Amino acid sequence: MRREEIELLAPAGSYEGFEAAIGAGADAVYVGGAAFGARAYAKNFGEEELLRAIDTAHIHGKKLYLTVNTLLKNRELSEQLYDYLLPYYKEGLDAVIVQDLGVFKMIREMFPGMHLHASTQMTVTGPEGMKFLEEQGASRVVTARELSLDEIRRMHETSPIEIESFVHGALCYSYSGQCLMSSILGGRSGNRGRCAQPCRLPYQTGLCGEYREETENQRSKNCTNKSHINKNRTNRNFENKNQSSRNRQDKFQKEVCPLSLKDISTIEILPQIIEAGVTSLKIEGRMKQPGYTAGVTSVYRKYLDILFEKGAENYKVAEKDRQYLLDLFNRGGSCTGYYEMQNGPSMMAFTNEKKTGDITPVLRKKKEKIQGTLILFPGSPAILDVSCRGIHGSASLGEVQYAQNQPLTEERIRSQMEKLGNTEYEWENLEIQMDESIFIPMKMLNEVRRQALESLEEEILKSYRREEVEKNSQHTNKKADKIQKTLPIYISCEEKSTALALYKREGIQGMYLNGDAMEACLDEGVSRGMEMYLSLPHIMRGEFPENLLAQIDNWLDRGMTGFLVRNLETFAILKKAGLAEKCVLDHSMYTWNDEAVDFWIGQHVMRNTVPLELNEGEIRHRDNRNSEMLIYGYLPLMISAQCVHKNVYGCNHKEEWVTMKDRYDKEFTAKCVCNPWKMENTNSRIPCYNIIYNSIPYGLLKEKSQIDRLGVSSLRLAFTIEKPQDAVKIYEEFRDVYLNEKNPPKRDYTKGHFKRGAE
């Protein structure tokens, strides 16, 4: 790629940080405003500061992007977003970084010409998801941090839109946009820019034993000599309470930070990243100080320039610059991220010890070089023409006089004109054409300079300005108008043994099953009149296996209803195959607001799932007519490309569970998903991932009357880490309450956000 096609993108959490980024050589800067940004606790920008930053960036030929990369509630979308964005749109804001597809839809419709960048919070993991976003109007995709260079290369070959990827800074343990840990545990949602970073805390870890699709007796046998943990919510202690004290001590290793990753530093592999097709090299760090921004940006600017001057074959990073980056900030070293490795302990900062060196980066203010011609002749106005990058501005003022006494020298005039102060400019060349016997007040020279610079600035910026657009009428209120006493119940099962224990029970409208369970239960389920859906992986990378596609055709022929879709890449693949109308969106496909609901209706999906972070009142004001609501389940707090088992105990390529105990003695299950397809003999392999589940299950067993009033179309119970017999009992209790209107038994579930909501 040519130098001008590669962008160095720096963060700024304040105006000082913005100036530091521009001064250090950034081609573009991304910032958060007063609302809707994923770094709510950064200083961020007020309206006047942000308008000033937009203009300053453009004066220097740079770009400024605004983060609106959180999920918005209906009122925020309908009452705040348009008025918030309008001044920046008119000023010439270059792009908005977006997570919420409702926000995406609204900006596309209300602000024509505004570039839309799909945030890493959208969890874009492959070429089909990128192509889908291109078709919706995105001009750029920010890739998931977990992708390899080969995966990014395939995306670049599939779609012509720009690719932005992180090259330096902090790494989240979870796939961005797929983390509810801070939200569920403390009410501070990462999807709202308020992450409390529980991933940086210490946990004790213990092996749960190997999980197999066998009977409980067989499973217990498999766990012999391993610390097997009872998954019953009411007893989160170990099953054998009478074991020796030595065994009890062995259950958990000493405290480490098993979810804390080192920062990424890719200065060594910049040529490979660019060769893969990345056009925007993104530095993380809007919460960092301006000195950090300046230091990191200056090093990457230096080596990008070296790369394009000397070529990849002569590219080499000096040891002092590697150390300088570490001295700016590190957590026990750094890593090159996922570009060249899938996961592993070498990427982890198990002690989360933050380190800096004794350095003070220099903050430089960027000055744009200008050329000028000043004309001073008696009886004529003072005329100043200034230019920058071929753009001209001029001013003509007053009248130059004949000198009555001592005439002004060129040196004195030049000295006065060169006083550009705190402006964005510096003289590269100033030509002065003048008579030898003139007088002009210094005040007039100052004024002609000021007016000429204002004229130049106006000429530079006018091409960026936009006309105000009329606010379209907002989404109409489309709520269900009656209370539904009996709602159909769907069941999702992550394990085949649980599905086999449940699928013949009365009262189940439909089931969401993995591949092996689908084959075992499909024919009987269809014969019983149930809807049968294939649960697809939480994270989709690579291609669908050919034998799976053939198997899907077979299952559809045998009566399978559709698919439970959990990510954008999976949906895009199914849409391309003409199967969008058979898709049910899981809660990870966020529909916080009615614009997002409408977006997916426009894609002809079957239905969506009510988001887990809205409270009862917010759900009530959402369009739920085509929505299914989760009423039971261990909530997934994180989906991660890392593996707690591998990083702490080593990898044995088995789907085992690890328990993590926090400082409050709550125990969270980290489940290894080594075969996301849950099918034998698949000829394509998605990289494995971990699911970290909450310590206690979410359950709305006592909330039937409230849920009846929400206008949802169906209900769901999600079984993940329960024993099959426990799942049967739980289902029957919910069935008795929701279908048979019996009084609920005494169970102490967490209500999640149903009462409190996310901050």
C-alpha positions in Angstrom: 0.0 0.0 0.0 1.0 3.6 -0.5 2.0 5.8 2.4 -1.1 8.0 2.0 -3.4 4.9 2.3 -2.2 4.1 5.8 -3.5 6.0 8.7 -2.0 6.2 12.2 -5.0 6.6 14.5 -4.4 7.9 18.0 -6.7 8.2 21.1 -7.5 11.4 23.0 -9.5 11.5 26.2 -9.1 15.3 26.5 -8.2 18.3 24.3 -4.7 18.2 25.7 -4.5 14.5 24.5 -5.8 15.6 21.1 -3.1 18.2 20.7 -0.5 15.7 21.9 -1.7 13.1 19.3 -1.6 15.6 16.4 1.7 17.0 17.5 3.2 13.5 17.7 2.3 12.7 14.1 -1.2 11.1 14.2 -3.1 11.1 10.9 -6.4 10.9 12.7 -7.7 11.1 16.3 -10.7 9.4 17.9 -12.4 11.0 20.8 -15.4 10.7 23.0 -17.9 13.5 23.6 -20.1 14.3 26.5 -22.3 11.2 25.8 -22.5 7.7 24.3 -18.8 6.9 24.3 -17.2 3.6 25.5 -14.9 5.5 27.9 -17.4 7.3 30.1 -14.8 7.9 32.8 -12.3 9.7 30.6 -12.3 13.5 30.7 -13.8 13.6 27.2 -14.8 16.7 25.3 -17.4 19.3 25.8 -19.2 20.6 22.7 -17.1 23.7 22.2 -13.9 21.7 22.7 -15.0 19.1 20.2 -16.0 21.7 17.6 -12.6 23.3 18.0 -10.9 19.9 17.7 -12.7 19.1 14.4 -11.6 22.4 12.9 -8.0 22.0 14.2 -7.7 18.5 12.8 -8.9 19.8 9.4 -6.5 22.8 9.5 -3.7 20.3 9.7 -5.1 18.0 7.1 -6.0 15.4 9.7 -9.3 13.6 10.6 -11.3 13.4 13.8 -13.7 10.5 14.6 -16.3 10.6 17.4 -17.1 7.5 19.4 -20.8 6.7 19.8 -19.8 3.1 20.5 -22.3 2.2 23.2 -25.8 0.7 23.3 -28.6 3.3 23.5 -32.0 3.1 25.1 -35.1 4.2 23.3 -35.3 7.6 25.0 -31.7 8.4 24.4 -32.1 7.5 20.7 -35.3 9.4 20.1 -34.6 12.5 22.3 -30.9 13.0 22.5 -28.8 11.5 19.7 -29.9 13.8 16.8 -29.4 17.0 18.8 -26.1 15.7 20.2 -24.6 14.9 16.7 -26.0 17.8 14.7 -23.4 20.5 15.6 -20.5 18.1 14.9 -22.1 16.9 11.6 -22.4 20.6 10.5 -18.9 21.3 11.5 -17.5 18.5 9.4 -17.0 15.6 11.7 -15.2 12.9 9.6 -16.8 9.7 11.0 -18.8 8.2 13.9 -17.6 4.9 15.5 -20.8 2.9 16.2 -21.7 -0.3 18.1 -25.5 -0.2 18.1 -27.2 -1.0 14.8 -30.1 1.1 15.8 -27.7 4.1 16.1 -26.1 3.0 12.8 -29.5 3.0 11.1 -30.5 6.4 12.5 -27.2 8.1 11.6 -27.4 6.7 8.1 -30.9 8.1 7.6 -30.5 11.4 9.4 -27.0 12.5 8.6 -26.2 11.8 4.9 -22.6 11.7 4.0 -21.4 10.9 7.5 -19.0 8.0 7.5 -19.9 5.1 9.7 -17.2 3.0 11.3 -18.3 -0.3 12.7 -16.8 -0.5 16.2 -14.9 -3.4 17.5 -17.8 -3.7 20.0 -19.8 -5.2 17.1 -17.5 -8.2 17.3 -16.8 -8.4 13.6 -14.8 -11.6 13.2 -14.9 -12.5 9.5 -15.3 -11.5 5.8 -19.1 -12.1 5.6 -19.9 -9.9 8.5 -17.7 -7.2 7.0 -19.4 -7.6 3.7 -22.8 -7.3 5.3 -21.8 -4.1 7.1 -20.5 -2.7 3.8 -23.9 -3.4 2.3 -25.5 -1.5 5.1 -23.4 1.6 4.5 -20.3 1.2 6.7 -17.2 2.7 5.3 -14.8 1.0 7.8 -14.8 -2.0 10.1 -12.8 -2.1 13.3 -11.9 -5.8 13.6 -12.2 -7.9 16.7 -8.8 -7.8 18.5 -8.7 -11.6 18.4 -8.2 -12.1 14.7 -5.1 -13.4 13.1 -3.3 -11.8 10.2 -4.6 -14.5 7.8 -8.2 -13.8 8.9 -7.8 -10.1 8.4 -6.2 -10.8 5.0 -9.3 -12.8 4.0 -11.6 -9.9 5.1 -9.5 -7.4 3.0 -9.8 -9.7 -0.1 -13.6 -9.9 0.4 -14.6 -6.3 0.9 -13.1 -3.0 -0.4 -14.0 -1.0 2.7 -11.3 0.1 5.2 -10.0 -2.1 8.0 -9.0 -0.6 11.3 -7.2 -2.8 13.8 -5.5 -2.2 17.2 -1.8 -2.1 17.2 -0.9 -0.9 20.7 -2.5 -0.7 24.1 -4.7 -2.6 26.5 -6.4 -5.9 25.5 -9.8 -7.0 26.8 -10.0 -10.6 28.0 -13.4 -10.9 26.4 -14.3 -10.4 22.8 -15.3 -6.7 22.8 -19.1 -6.3 23.0 -19.5 -9.8 24.5 -18.7 -9.0 28.1 -21.4 -8.6 30.7 -19.1 -9.3 33.7 -18.8 -5.7 35.1 -22.5 -5.1 34.3 -23.9 -8.2 36.0 -21.6 -8.1 39.0 -21.6 -4.4 39.7 -24.1 -2.7 37.4 -21.4 -0.9 35.4 -21.8 -2.0 31.9 -19.0 -2.2 29.4 -21.7 -1.7 26.7 -22.3 1.7 28.3 -18.7 2.7 28.6 -18.6 2.1 32.3 -16.5 -1.1 32.7 -15.1 -1.6 36.2 -12.5 -4.1 34.9 -13.2 -7.1 37.1 -10.9 -9.0 34.6 -7.9 -7.2 36.3 -8.8 -8.7 39.7 -7.2 -11.7 41.3 -9.1 -15.0 41.5 -8.3 -18.5 42.9 -8.7 -21.2 40.3 -9.7 -24.8 40.7 -10.3 -27.7 38.3 -13.8 -28.9 38.0 -13.0 -32.1 36.1 -13.7 -33.3 32.6 -17.3 -32.9 31.2 -18.5 -35.7 29.0 -21.8 -36.6 27.4 -22.4 -39.5 29.7 -24.5 -40.4 32.7 -23.9 -38.8 36.0 -22.3 -42.0 37.3 -19.9 -42.1 34.4 -19.2 -38.4 34.8 -18.4 -38.8 38.5 -16.1 -41.6 37.6 -14.3 -39.3 35.2 -13.8 -36.8 38.0 -12.1 -39.2 40.3 -9.0 -37.6 41.9 -10.1 -34.2 40.5 -11.8 -31.5 42.4 -15.4 -31.8 41.1 -17.7 -28.9 41.8 -21.4 -29.2 42.4 -23.2 -27.0 39.9 -26.3 -26.7 42.0 -26.8 -23.0 42.6 -27.8 -23.5 46.2 -24.6 -25.4 47.1 -21.6 -23.8 45.3 -19.2 -25.6 47.6 -17.5 -28.8 46.7 -19.6 -31.9 46.7 -17.6 -33.9 49.2 -17.6 -31.8 52.3 -16.0 -34.5 54.4 -12.8 -34.7 52.4 -9.4 -34.2 54.0 -8.2 -30.7 54.7 -5.3 -31.3 52.4 -7.6 -32.0 49.5 -9.7 -28.9 50.3 -6.5 -26.8 50.1 -5.7 -28.4 46.8 -9.0 -27.4 45.3 -7.8 -23.8 44.5 -4.4 -22.6 43.4 -3.0 -19.4 44.9 -4.5 -16.2 43.7 -3.5 -14.9 40.3 -5.1 -12.6 37.8 -6.2 -15.3 35.2 -8.2 -12.8 33.1 -5.6 -10.0 32.9 -3.8 -9.7 29.5 -0.6 -7.9 28.8 -0.9 -4.8 26.6 -0.4 -5.3 22.9 2.7 -3.8 21.1 3.1 -4.5 17.4 5.9 -2.2 16.5 7.9 -5.2 15.4 5.3 -6.6 13.0 3.9 -3.4 11.4 4.9 -4.5 7.9 3.0 -7.8 8.2 -0.1 -6.0 9.6 -0.2 -3.5 6.7 0.5 -6.3 4.2 -2.6 -8.2 5.6 -4.8 -5.2 4.5 -5.1 -3.0 7.6 -5.4 0.6 6.6 -5.9 2.3 10.0 -3.4 1.4 12.8 -5.2 2.1 16.0 -3.6 2.9 19.3 -5.7 2.3 22.4 -5.7 4.6 25.4 -8.3 7.3 25.8 -8.0 6.9 29.5 -4.2 7.5 29.4 -2.4 10.8 29.9 -1.4 13.0 27.0 2.2 12.1 27.6 1.5 8.4 26.9 -0.4 9.3 23.7 2.4 11.5 22.5 5.1 9.0 23.3 3.4 6.0 21.7 2.2 7.9 18.7 5.7 9.4 18.0 7.3 5.9 18.0 4.7 4.5 15.6 5.0 7.6 13.4 8.8 7.1 13.2 8.6 3.5 12.2 5.8 4.0 9.7 8.0 6.6 8.0 11.0 4.3 8.1 8.9 1.5 6.6 7.8 3.5 3.6 11.2 5.1 3.1 13.3 1.9 3.4 10.9 -0.9 2.7 9.8 -4.0 4.7 13.1 -5.8 3.9 15.1 -3.1 5.7 12.6 -2.6 8.6 14.2 -3.0 12.0 13.1 -1.6 15.4 15.9 -0.3 17.7 16.1 -1.8 21.2 15.9 1.7 22.8 12.5 2.3 21.1 11.2 -1.1 22.2 12.2 -0.2 25.8 10.8 3.3 25.5 7.3 1.8 24.7 7.6 -0.5 27.7 8.7 2.4 29.9 5.6 4.4 28.9 3.4 1.7 30.3 3.4 -2.1 30.6 1.9 -4.9 32.6 4.9 -7.2 33.1 5.9 -6.9 29.5 3.9 -6.8 26.3 2.8 -9.1 23.5 1.9 -8.9 19.8 -1.6 -9.9 20.5 -3.5 -12.4 18.5 -2.0 -11.6 15.1 0.5 -14.5 15.3 -0.9 -16.7 18.0 -4.3 -18.0 19.0 -4.0 -17.6 22.8 -1.7 -18.7 25.6 -0.1 -17.9 29.0 2.7 -15.8 27.3 0.0 -13.2 26.6 -1.1 -13.0 30.3 -0.3 -10.5 33.0 -1.0 -12.9 35.9 0.1 -10.3 38.5 -1.4 -7.3 36.7 1.5 -5.2 37.9 1.5 -1.9 36.1 5.0 -0.5 35.3 6.4 2.7 33.9 9.9 3.9 33.4 11.5 7.2 34.4 10.6 9.1 31.2 8.8 12.3 30.3 7.5 12.4 26.8 7.8 15.7 25.0 4.5 17.3 24.1 4.7 19.2 20.8 2.1 21.5 19.3 1.6 20.9 15.6 2.2 24.0 13.5 1.0 24.1 9.9 3.5 25.7 7.5 2.1 28.7 5.6 3.4 30.9 2.8 2.6 34.6 2.5 2.9 37.8 0.5 2.6 41.2 2.3 2.2 44.3 0.1 2.7 47.7 1.6 2.7 50.8 -0.6 1.8 54.4 0.4 -1.8 55.4 -0.5 -2.9 51.7 -0.8 -4.4 49.3 1.7 -2.2 46.8 3.5 -2.6 43.5 1.6 -1.7 40.1 2.9 -2.2 36.9 1.0 -1.5 33.6 2.9 -1.6 30.0 1.6 -1.5 26.5 3.0 -1.5 23.3 1.0 -2.5 25.4 -2.1 -5.5 27.0 -0.4 -5.4 30.8 -0.2 -6.8 33.4 2.2 -6.3 37.2 2.1 -7.1 40.5 3.8 -7.0 44.1 2.7 -7.0 46.8 5.4 -6.7 50.5 6.0 -4.2 52.7 4.1 -0.4 52.6 4.2 1.1 56.1 4.9 4.2 57.9 3.8 6.7 58.0 6.7 6.8 61.5 8.1 9.9 60.8 10.2 11.7 57.5 10.5 10.3 54.9 8.0 9.6 51.3 9.0 12.3 48.8 8.0 11.5 45.4 6.4 13.2 43.8 9.4 10.8 45.6 11.9 7.8 44.6 9.8 8.9 41.0 9.5 9.5 40.8 13.2 6.0 41.9 13.8 4.3 39.7 11.2 6.1 36.6 12.4 4.4 36.8 15.8 1.8 34.0 15.2 1.4 33.3 18.8 -0.8 30.4 19.8 -2.3 29.9 16.3 -2.0 26.7 14.3 0.5 28.1 11.9 4.1 29.0 11.4 5.7 30.8 8.5 7.6 28.7 5.9 8.1 31.8 3.8 6.9 35.4 4.0 7.6 37.7 1.1 7.3 41.4 1.8 6.8 43.9 -1.1 7.1 47.5 0.2 8.1 51.0 -0.5 11.2 52.2 1.4 9.4 55.2 3.0 6.3 53.9 4.7 4.6 54.0 8.0 1.9 51.6 9.2 0.7 51.2 12.8 1.7 47.8 14.4 -2.0 47.4 15.3 -2.9 47.5 11.6 -0.3 44.8 10.8 -1.6 42.6 13.6 -5.2 43.1 12.3 -4.4 42.3 8.6 -2.5 39.2 9.8 -5.5 38.1 11.9 -8.0 38.7 9.1 -5.8 36.9 6.6 -5.4 33.9 8.8 -9.2 33.8 9.5 -9.8 34.0 5.7 -7.4 31.1 5.2 -9.0 29.1 7.9 -12.4 29.7 6.4 -11.2 28.5 3.0 -9.6 25.4 4.5 -12.7 24.5 6.5 -15.5 25.4 4.1 -15.1 22.1 2.2 -15.8 20.2 5.4 -19.0 22.1 6.4 -22.4 20.5 5.9 -25.9 21.9 5.8 -28.3 21.2 8.6 -30.6 18.3 8.0 -34.2 18.1 9.1 -34.9 15.7 11.9 -37.1 12.9 10.6 -40.1 11.8 12.5 -39.2 9.3 15.1 -40.0 5.6 15.5 -43.7 5.2 16.3 -44.7 3.4 19.5 -45.5 -0.2 18.5 -46.2 -2.0 21.7 -48.4 -4.9 22.4 -51.7 -3.7 23.6 -52.9 -6.6 25.7 -51.7 -8.8 28.5 -50.8 -12.3 27.5 -51.6 -14.9 30.2 -49.8 -17.8 28.6 -46.6 -17.5 26.6 -44.9 -20.3 24.7 -41.7 -21.6 26.3 -38.6 -22.5 24.4 -35.6 -24.4 25.9 -32.0 -24.1 24.9 -29.5 -26.8 25.9 -25.7 -26.5 25.6 -25.2 -30.2 26.3 -26.7 -33.3 24.7 -27.4 -35.1 28.0 -29.6 -32.2 29.1 -31.5 -32.1 25.8 -32.2 -35.8 26.0 -33.5 -35.4 29.5 -35.9 -32.6 28.5 -37.1 -33.0 24.9 -40.0 -35.3 25.7 -41.4 -33.1 28.5 -44.8 -31.6 28.1 -45.2 -27.9 27.5 -42.1 -27.1 25.4 -42.8 -25.1 22.3 -39.4 -25.5 20.8 -35.7 -26.3 21.5 -32.4 -24.7 20.6 -29.8 -27.5 20.4 -26.2 -28.0 19.4 -25.3 -30.3 16.5 -25.0 -33.6 18.3 -28.2 -33.0 20.3 -30.0 -31.9 17.1 -29.3 -35.2 15.4 -30.4 -37.2 18.5 -33.6 -35.2 19.2 -34.8 -33.8 15.8 -37.1 -36.5 14.5 -38.8 -37.2 17.8 -39.2 -33.4 18.5 -40.7 -32.8 15.1 -43.1 -35.7 15.6 -44.2 -34.1 18.8 -44.9 -30.8 17.1 -41.9 -28.9 18.5 -40.0 -26.2 16.7 -36.3 -27.3 16.5 -33.5 -24.8 16.1 -29.8 -25.4 15.6 -27.7 -23.3 18.2 -24.7 -22.0 16.3 -21.4 -21.0 18.0 -21.1 -18.0 20.2 -18.2 -16.9 18.0 -17.9 -17.6 14.3 -14.5 -17.5 12.6 -13.6 -19.2 9.3 -16.1 -21.0 7.1 -19.0 -23.3 7.8 -17.8 -26.9 7.4 -19.0 -28.4 4.1 -20.3 -31.4 5.8 -22.2 -29.2 8.2 -23.9 -27.4 5.3 -25.0 -30.7 4.0 -26.2 -31.8 7.4 -28.2 -28.5 7.7 -29.9 -29.2 4.5 -30.7 -32.7 5.8 -32.1 -31.4 9.0 -34.2 -28.8 7.3 -35.6 -31.5 5.0 -36.5 -33.4 8.2 -38.3 -30.5 9.7 -35.8 -28.4 11.5 -37.3 -24.9 12.0 -34.2 -22.6 12.0 -31.2 -21.3 13.8 -30.2 -19.5 17.0 -27.7 -16.9 15.8 -25.3 -15.3 18.3 -23.0 -13.2 16.1 -22.9 -11.0 13.0 -20.6 -13.3 11.0 -23.0 -16.3 11.4 -26.0 -14.2 10.4 -24.2 -12.9 7.3 -23.3 -16.4 6.2 -26.9 -17.6 6.7 -28.3 -14.5 4.9 -26.0 -15.1 2.0 -27.4 -18.7 1.9 -31.0 -17.3 1.8 -31.8 -18.4 5.4 -32.3 -15.0 7.1 -36.0 -15.7 7.7 -35.0 -18.8 9.7 -32.8 -16.9 12.2 -33.6 -16.2 15.8 -31.2 -13.6 17.2 -29.8 -14.4 20.7 -29.4 -11.7 23.3 -25.8 -11.1 22.2 -27.2 -9.6 18.9 -28.2 -6.4 20.7 -31.6 -4.8 20.2 -31.7 -2.3 23.0 -33.9 0.2 21.1 -36.7 0.1 18.6 -34.5 1.3 15.8 -32.3 -1.8 16.3 -35.5 -3.9 16.4 -36.5 -2.3 13.1 -33.1 -2.9 11.5 -33.4 -6.6 12.1 -37.0 -6.7 11.0 -35.7 -5.2 7.8 -33.3 -8.2 7.5 -36.4 -10.5 7.8 -35.2 -12.4 10.9 -37.8 -14.6 12.7 -37.4 -12.9 16.1 -34.9 -11.4 18.5 -34.1 -11.9 22.2 -34.8 -9.2 24.8 -31.4 -7.7 25.9 -30.2 -8.8 29.3 -29.2 -5.3 30.5 -32.5 -3.5 30.3 -34.7 -3.2 33.4 -38.4 -3.9 33.5 -39.4 -0.3 32.7 -37.0 -0.1 29.8 -38.2 -3.4 28.4 -41.8 -2.2 28.8 -41.0 0.8 26.5 -39.4 -1.3 23.9 -41.1 -3.0 20.9 -41.3 -6.6 22.2 -43.9 -8.0 19.8 -41.3 -10.1 18.0 -39.1 -10.8 21.0 -38.3 -13.8 23.1 -37.4 -13.2 26.8 -34.9 -15.2 28.8 -36.4 -16.1 32.2 -33.8 -18.6 33.4 -30.1 -19.3 32.9 -26.6 -19.0 34.1 -25.7 -15.8 32.3 -22.6 -15.8 30.2 -20.4 -13.1 31.6 -17.6 -13.4 29.0 -16.8 -15.0 25.7 -13.0 -15.2 25.4 -10.5 -16.4 22.9 -8.3 -17.1 25.8 -8.5 -20.3 27.9 -8.3 -20.3 31.7 -7.5 -24.0 31.7 -4.7 -23.7 29.2 -3.2 -20.7 30.8 -3.2 -22.0 34.3 -3.0 -25.8 34.0 -2.0 -26.4 30.4 -4.1 -27.5 27.4 -5.3 -31.1 27.1 -7.8 -30.4 24.2 -10.7 -31.5 26.4 -13.9 -29.6 27.2 -13.2 -29.1 30.9 -14.4 -26.6 33.4 -12.3 -24.4 35.7 -13.8 -22.6 38.7 -12.6 -19.1 39.6 -13.3 -17.9 43.2 -13.3 -14.2 43.7 -12.6 -12.1 46.9 -16.2 -12.6 48.0 -15.9 -16.4 47.7 -18.3 -16.5 44.7 -17.4 -19.2 42.2 -17.6 -18.7 38.5 -17.4 -21.5 35.9 -15.0 -21.1 32.9 -16.1 -23.6 30.3 -13.7 -24.7 27.6 -15.4 -24.9 24.2 -13.0 -26.9 22.1 -15.5 -28.0 19.4 -17.9 -25.1 18.9 -19.9 -27.1 16.3 -20.6 -29.8 18.8 -20.4 -32.3 15.9 -18.0 -35.1 15.2 -16.0 -35.2 11.9 -16.4 -31.5 11.0 -13.9 -30.6 8.4 -13.5 -27.0 9.5 -12.5 -25.8 12.9 -13.4 -22.6 14.7 -10.7 -21.5 17.2 -11.8 -22.6 20.6 -13.2 -20.2 23.2 -14.1 -19.9 26.8 -17.5 -19.1 28.3 -17.4 -17.7 31.8 -20.7 -18.1 33.6 -22.1 -16.2 36.5 -21.9 -17.8 40.0 -25.7 -18.1 40.4 -28.4 -18.4 37.8 -30.7 -15.7 36.7 -34.4 -16.6 37.2 -37.7 -14.7 37.0 -39.8 -17.5 38.6 -41.8 -15.0 40.7 -42.1 -12.3 38.1 -44.8 -13.9 35.8 -47.3 -11.1 36.3 -44.8 -8.4 35.3 -43.6 -10.4 32.3 -47.2 -10.9 31.1 -47.4 -7.2 30.7 -44.3 -6.7 28.7 -45.8 -7.9 25.4 -43.1 -10.4 24.5 -43.9 -13.2 22.1 -42.3 -16.1 23.9 -40.1 -17.2 26.8 -36.8 -19.1 27.1 -35.0 -21.2 29.7 -31.3 -21.6 28.9 -29.5 -24.7 30.3 -25.7 -24.6 30.3 -23.8 -26.1 33.2 -26.7 -27.7 35.1 -26.9 -31.4 35.6 -29.6 -33.0 33.5 -31.8 -33.9 36.5 -31.5 -30.4 37.9 -32.5 -29.0 34.5 -35.6 -31.1 34.4 -36.6 -30.0 37.9 -36.0 -26.3 37.1 -38.0 -26.6 33.8 -40.9 -28.2 35.6 -41.0 -25.5 38.2 -41.1 -22.7 35.6 -43.6 -24.6 33.5 -45.9 -25.0 36.5 -45.7 -21.2 37.2 -45.9 -19.9 33.6 -48.1 -22.4 31.9 -50.2 -24.0 34.7 -50.3 -20.8 36.9 -49.2 -22.5 40.1 -47.6 -20.6 42.9 -43.8 -20.5 42.6 -41.6 -22.6 44.9 -39.0 -20.9 47.1 -36.0 -20.3 45.0 -33.5 -17.5 45.4 -32.4 -16.5 41.9 -30.6 -13.4 40.9 -32.9 -11.0 39.0 -30.0 -9.7 36.9 -30.9 -6.3 35.6 -34.7 -6.8 35.6 -35.0 -4.6 38.6 -32.0 -2.3 38.6 -30.9 -1.9 35.0 -27.4 -1.1 33.7 -25.7 2.2 34.5 
